[in-house]
Amino acid sequence: MTFFKVVLWLQLSLFVWLQAGLWLGTGSLVELWQLDQRVADKRAQTIEKQTRNASLLQEIVDLKGIGAHESAEAIEEKARLHLGMIRPNESFFVITNPRE
C-alpha cells in the first residue's frame, strides 16, 4: 500500500468512528432528540398542572370569600353541582335527551 492509501484509510476510519459516536454513542443526536421530546412532554404536563392549580386557587378564594354571604353561596353552588343538593320545597327536574 502506498502512503496515500494508508492516510485515506485512516481518515475514513476516523470519519466512521466520529459519525458512529455522533449517531449512536452517549450524547448522540438520537439521545438529544429523545431528551427534547421528554422536555416537551414535561412542559405540557407543567402547563396542565399550572392550570389546575390556578383553578384550585380560585376555588379556595371563592370558598373563603370576602364575607360570609359570598362564602355560603360558593359552598352552596358546589353542593348543588357535585352533591345534588336541593333546598326544601324545591323541585328537581332531570331533562334527558332521548337520542342518547
Backbone as CSV, one residue per row, in Angstrom:
resi,resn,N_x,N_y,N_z,CA_x,CA_y,CA_z,C_x,C_y,C_z
1,MET,0.828,-1.175,0.000,0.000,0.000,0.000,0.875,1.242,0.000
2,THR,0.363,2.183,-0.656,1.118,3.426,-0.697,0.765,4.274,0.502
3,PHE,1.552,5.275,0.731,1.353,6.180,1.851,-0.012,6.869,1.765
4,PHE,-0.432,7.245,0.581,-1.702,7.945,0.404,-2.897,7.028,0.709
5,LYS,-2.784,5.757,0.370,-3.864,4.826,0.688,-3.981,4.622,2.200
6,VAL,-2.852,4.564,2.878,-2.869,4.410,4.336,-3.513,5.646,4.979
7,VAL,-3.129,6.810,4.518,-3.708,8.044,5.048,-5.206,8.094,4.743
8,LEU,-5.600,7.692,3.555,-7.013,7.673,3.179,-7.795,6.727,4.083
9,TRP,-7.265,5.546,4.346,-7.928,4.578,5.221,-8.002,5.093,6.658
10,LEU,-6.988,5.750,7.104,-7.010,6.335,8.447,-8.067,7.435,8.549
11,GLN,-8.141,8.273,7.532,-9.142,9.330,7.528,-10.556,8.755,7.472
12,LEU,-10.740,7.772,6.637,-12.050,7.127,6.523,-12.437,6.449,7.836
13,SER,-11.506,5.771,8.454,-11.775,5.109,9.740,-12.123,6.135,10.813
14,LEU,-11.386,7.221,10.848,-11.656,8.283,11.810,-13.042,8.891,11.578
15,PHE,-13.381,9.109,10.322,-14.686,9.664,9.974,-15.816,8.735,10.425
16,VAL,-15.688,7.441,10.155,-16.714,6.461,10.542,-16.821,6.400,12.067
17,TRP,-15.702,6.421,12.763,-15.700,6.364,14.221,-16.391,7.596,14.808
18,LEU,-16.085,8.774,14.245,-16.714,10.002,14.730,-18.209,10.019,14.433
19,GLN,-18.609,9.561,13.263,-20.025,9.512,12.909,-20.787,8.539,13.806
20,ALA,-20.160,7.393,14.104,-20.807,6.411,14.986,-21.032,7.031,16.364
21,GLY,-20.059,7.763,16.858,-20.226,8.429,18.149,-21.305,9.487,18.107
22,LEU,-21.387,10.174,16.992,-22.393,11.228,16.845,-23.801,10.652,16.823
23,TRP,-24.001,9.541,16.149,-25.333,8.986,15.971,-25.706,7.933,17.009
24,LEU,-24.728,7.218,17.578,-25.060,6.073,18.413,-24.595,6.176,19.858
25,GLY,-23.598,6.937,20.161,-22.995,6.944,21.492,-23.749,7.785,22.503
26,THR,-23.140,7.906,23.677,-23.694,8.744,24.731,-23.639,10.196,24.285
27,GLY,-24.746,10.894,24.448,-24.812,12.277,23.993,-25.012,12.383,22.490
28,SER,-25.519,11.317,21.886,-25.725,11.298,20.434,-26.932,12.141,20.052
29,LEU,-27.106,12.327,18.775,-28.251,13.094,18.286,-29.570,12.399,18.614
30,VAL,-29.583,11.072,18.557,-30.798,10.319,18.879,-31.183,10.571,20.337
31,GLU,-30.192,10.520,21.215,-30.449,10.786,22.635,-30.913,12.224,22.847
32,LEU,-30.333,13.148,22.104,-30.727,14.548,22.190,-32.191,14.723,21.761
33,TRP,-32.591,14.073,20.692,-33.976,14.151,20.229,-34.927,13.573,21.268
34,GLN,-34.530,12.450,21.887,-35.370,11.846,22.925,-35.506,12.779,24.127
35,LEU,-34.418,13.404,24.512,-34.466,14.349,25.631,-35.327,15.557,25.301
36,ASP,-35.233,16.045,24.072,-36.087,17.160,23.650,-37.561,16.781,23.752
37,GLN,-37.896,15.557,23.372,-39.282,15.090,23.454,-39.731,15.010,24.904
38,ARG,-38.862,14.501,25.768,-39.205,14.413,27.193,-39.409,15.810,27.789
39,VAL,-38.581,16.760,27.388,-38.725,18.135,27.875,-40.057,18.718,27.416
40,ALA,-40.417,18.476,26.157,-41.698,18.977,25.640,-42.866,18.351,26.402
41,ASP,-42.777,17.048,26.693,-43.832,16.383,27.458,-43.943,16.967,28.862
42,LYS,-42.801,17.195,29.499,-42.803,17.762,30.852,-43.353,19.183,30.855
43,ARG,-43.058,19.950,29.818,-43.606,21.307,29.727,-45.121,21.266,29.598
44,ALA,-45.627,20.333,28.792,-47.080,20.197,28.635,-47.717,19.806,29.964
45,GLN,-47.084,18.877,30.692,-47.606,18.483,31.999,-47.584,19.659,32.975
46,THR,-46.535,20.452,32.907,-46.422,21.615,33.784,-47.536,22.606,33.504
47,ILE,-47.834,22.846,32.239,-48.915,23.767,31.879,-50.253,23.243,32.398
48,GLU,-50.497,21.939,32.252,-51.735,21.350,32.761,-51.845,21.542,34.272
49,LYS,-50.743,21.293,34.969,-50.766,21.404,36.432,-50.892,22.856,36.879
50,GLN,-50.286,23.778,36.150,-50.436,25.189,36.490,-51.878,25.640,36.297
51,THR,-52.524,25.149,35.249,-53.932,25.475,35.014,-54.800,24.922,36.134
52,ARG,-54.539,23.683,36.502,-55.296,23.063,37.608,-55.056,23.815,38.911
53,ASN,-53.817,24.173,39.184,-53.511,24.924,40.409,-54.224,26.269,40.431
54,ALA,-54.277,26.934,39.282,-54.959,28.228,39.218,-56.445,28.063,39.504
55,SER,-57.055,27.004,38.956,-58.485,26.800,39.211,-58.729,26.440,40.678
56,LEU,-57.837,25.646,41.270,-57.985,25.318,42.686,-57.803,26.558,43.565
57,LEU,-56.843,27.388,43.195,-56.635,28.625,43.948,-57.864,29.523,43.857
58,GLN,-58.454,29.606,42.674,-59.675,30.414,42.515,-60.813,29.827,43.342
59,GLU,-60.891,28.505,43.385,-61.921,27.855,44.186,-61.720,28.155,45.676
60,ILE,-60.480,28.155,46.130,-60.180,28.489,47.527,-60.599,29.921,47.826
61,VAL,-60.259,30.818,46.918,-60.631,32.223,47.106,-62.150,32.350,47.152
62,ASP,-62.850,31.645,46.265,-64.313,31.705,46.252,-64.898,31.155,47.547
63,LEU,-64.332,30.052,48.052,-64.863,29.454,49.274,-64.586,30.324,50.496
64,LYS,-63.414,30.957,50.524,-63.105,31.842,51.641,-63.960,33.096,51.559
65,GLY,-64.047,33.647,50.357,-64.876,34.816,50.132,-64.449,36.013,50.961
66,ILE,-65.023,37.154,50.646,-64.757,38.367,51.412,-65.646,38.380,52.648
67,GLY,-66.886,37.975,52.463,-67.826,37.942,53.584,-68.452,36.569,53.698
68,ALA,-69.209,36.359,54.750,-69.839,35.058,54.986,-70.880,34.755,53.919
69,HIS,-71.557,35.771,53.421,-72.595,35.579,52.410,-72.009,35.006,51.125
70,GLU,-70.902,35.578,50.648,-70.276,35.103,49.407,-69.726,33.691,49.571
71,SER,-69.165,33.406,50.733,-68.631,32.083,51.001,-69.748,31.044,51.017
72,ALA,-70.862,31.372,51.620,-72.001,30.448,51.675,-72.534,30.170,50.277
73,GLU,-72.572,31.192,49.434,-73.038,30.986,48.051,-72.112,30.048,47.294
74,ALA,-70.817,30.192,47.482,-69.868,29.321,46.793,-70.002,27.884,47.275
75,ILE,-70.177,27.707,48.575,-70.343,26.357,49.126,-71.636,25.746,48.626
76,GLU,-72.719,26.527,48.586,-73.996,26.023,48.085,-73.889,25.634,46.616
77,GLU,-73.191,26.439,45.833,-73.015,26.119,44.417,-72.287,24.785,44.242
78,LYS,-71.227,24.566,45.027,-70.500,23.292,44.948,-71.398,22.136,45.359
79,ALA,-72.196,22.334,46.424,-73.087,21.275,46.890,-74.133,20.943,45.832
80,ARG,-74.641,21.932,45.144,-75.626,21.691,44.090,-75.005,20.943,42.904
81,LEU,-73.828,21.382,42.498,-73.202,20.784,41.316,-72.685,19.370,41.575
82,HIS,-72.028,19.179,42.710,-71.321,17.920,42.932,-72.077,16.921,43.807
83,LEU,-72.948,17.427,44.671,-73.622,16.536,45.604,-75.124,16.431,45.363
84,GLY,-75.641,17.222,44.431,-77.061,17.160,44.118,-77.951,17.767,45.192
85,MET,-77.497,18.801,45.849,-78.258,19.448,46.918,-79.534,20.080,46.363
86,ILE,-80.619,19.904,47.130,-81.898,20.522,46.797,-82.411,21.194,48.066
87,ARG,-82.888,22.411,47.948,-83.449,23.128,49.092,-84.833,22.576,49.416
88,PRO,-85.280,22.795,50.648,-86.654,22.382,50.990,-87.659,23.115,50.098
89,ASN,-88.719,22.447,49.729,-89.789,22.978,48.874,-89.289,23.354,47.478
90,GLU,-88.233,22.715,47.049,-87.669,22.977,45.725,-87.884,21.724,44.886
91,SER,-88.205,21.877,43.614,-88.418,20.737,42.722,-87.168,20.488,41.896
92,PHE,-86.872,19.221,41.711,-85.704,18.837,40.945,-86.165,18.137,39.681
93,PHE,-85.717,18.612,38.535,-86.100,18.042,37.244,-84.842,17.552,36.545
94,VAL,-84.942,16.389,35.925,-83.849,15.861,35.112,-84.342,15.828,33.673
95,ILE,-83.648,16.514,32.817,-84.018,16.539,31.406,-83.032,15.647,30.675
96,THR,-83.561,14.645,30.001,-82.711,13.707,29.279,-82.920,13.884,27.778
97,ASN,-81.932,13.493,27.040,-82.016,13.536,25.591,-82.351,12.115,25.128
98,PRO,-83.499,11.907,24.495,-83.881,10.541,24.111,-82.986,9.931,23.033
99,ARG,-82.222,10.738,22.352,-81.327,10.224,21.296,-80.077,9.570,21.872
100,GLU,-79.754,9.864,23.086,-78.522,9.328,23.675,-78.720,7.965,24.258
